[in-house]
Amino acid sequence: MQCKLCGHEKLELVRRCRQVRLRCESCGKEHRIHELAAELDPETEKLLERHNCIIYD
């Protein structure tokens, strides 16, 4: 996965109460899952499979 803001290659999964987001390890930008849904790589999909509910806000 690649950050849309800075292009960094590593996004981490951040889980909060009622939210699951992908955050760039370089610039800190948080992306909503639906913003990157078409570009999810197999590794990120595996991480998201752990969560039984993802809220699109």
C-alpha positions in Angstrom: 0.0 0.0 0.0 1.2 3.5 -0.8 0.3 6.8 0.9 -1.7 9.1 -1.4 -0.1 12.2 0.2 3.6 11.4 0.3 4.0 8.2 -1.6 5.6 6.2 1.3 5.2 2.5 0.8 4.2 1.5 4.3 0.8 2.1 5.9 -0.1 0.7 9.3 -3.5 -0.4 10.5 -4.9 1.8 13.3 -7.9 0.6 15.2 -9.9 2.9 17.5 -13.3 2.8 19.0 -15.7 2.7 16.0 -12.9 3.3 13.4 -10.3 1.4 11.4 -7.9 3.5 9.4 -4.7 3.1 7.5 -2.0 5.6 8.7 1.2 6.4 6.8 4.3 5.7 8.9 6.1 8.6 7.3 3.8 11.6 7.2 1.1 10.4 9.6 -1.8 11.0 7.1 -4.8 8.7 8.0 -6.7 7.2 5.1 -10.2 5.8 5.4 -10.5 2.2 4.2 -13.0 3.1 1.4 -10.5 5.6 0.0 -8.0 2.8 -0.8 -10.3 -0.2 -1.2 -9.5 -0.7 -4.9 -5.8 -0.6 -4.2 -5.6 -3.0 -1.2 -2.7 -5.5 -1.4 -2.9 -9.0 -0.1 -1.0 -8.2 3.1 -3.3 -5.4 4.0 -6.4 -7.5 3.2 -5.1 -10.1 5.6 -4.8 -7.5 8.4 -8.4 -6.2 7.7 -9.8 -9.7 7.8 -9.2 -9.7 11.6 -11.9 -7.0 12.0 -15.4 -8.3 11.7 -16.8 -4.8 11.2 -15.3 -1.8 9.4 -17.3 1.5 9.6 -17.1 3.8 6.6 -17.4 7.3 7.9 
